[in-house]
Amino acid sequence: MADETNREVILRRAVALVELARECGMVLTIETKPRQPLMMGFYDMEVSVRPARVLDTPKVKHLPSNDAEGGGL
C-alpha cells in the first residue's frame, strides 16, 4: 500500500464499500452538495445508505420434459 497514492487507496476502499453494501442489500450514495455562496470547490460530501429496491422476479414454471406445448399445466 505504500506505493499507492491517496486517490488510489480511497477509490479501492470506496469500491469495496459499494460491494459490501450490495452484498447486504443496500445502496450506497456519495454526493457533492454545493455550499453557499456558490464557488468552485466549495461543497460538502454527503453519504447515504438505503435498502435496495427488490424487483419482483417473474415466476417461471418449467415444463415437464414430455410437454413442449405447455398443455399439461
ZAMARGU-4260 file (C-alpha; in steps of 0.2 Angstrom, whole numbers, plus 5000, padded with zeros to 4 digits):
<rodrens>
0) 5000/5000/5000 | 5015/5012/5002 | 5016/5013/4983 | 4998/5018/4981 | 4993/5036/4980
5) 4979/5043/4992 | 4967/5043/4977 | 4970/5025/4973 | 4968/5020/4991 | 4951/5030/4993
10) 4945/5023/4976 | 4949/5005/4981 | 4941/5007/4998 | 4925/5015/4990 | 4923/5001/4978
15) 4925/4988/4992 | 4911/4998/5002 | 4900/4998/4987 | 4902/4979/4986 | 4898/4977/5004
20) 4883/4987/5003 | 4877/4977/4988 | 4880/4961/4997 | 4870/4967/5012 | 4855/4973/5000
25) 4859/4991/5002 | 4863/5005/4990 | 4877/5017/4995 | 4877/5035/4988 | 4890/5048/4989
30) 4886/5065/4983 | 4893/5083/4982 | 4882/5096/4988 | 4886/5114/4984 | 4888/5126/4999
35) 4884/5145/4999 | 4890/5156/4992 | 4892/5146/4976 | 4910/5145/4971 | 4922/5132/4963
40) 4927/5119/4976 | 4915/5125/4989 | 4905/5109/4993 | 4901/5096/5006 | 4901/5077/5003
45) 4885/5068/5009 | 4884/5050/5011 | 4868/5040/5012 | 4863/5022/5013 | 4846/5015/5009
50) 4838/4997/5006 | 4840/4992/4988 | 4823/4990/4979 | 4819/4972/4975 | 4811/4970/4959
55) 4798/4956/4958 | 4806/4941/4948 | 4795/4933/4936 | 4788/4916/4941 | 4794/4903/4928
60) 4786/4886/4928 | 4797/4874/4920 | 4788/4862/4908 | 4789/4843/4910 | 4801/4836/4898
65) 4787/4827/4888 | 4777/4843/4887 | 4784/4855/4874 | 4767/4865/4872 | 4763/4869/4890
70) 4746/4860/4889 | 4750/4849/4904 | 4750/4865/4916
</rodrens>
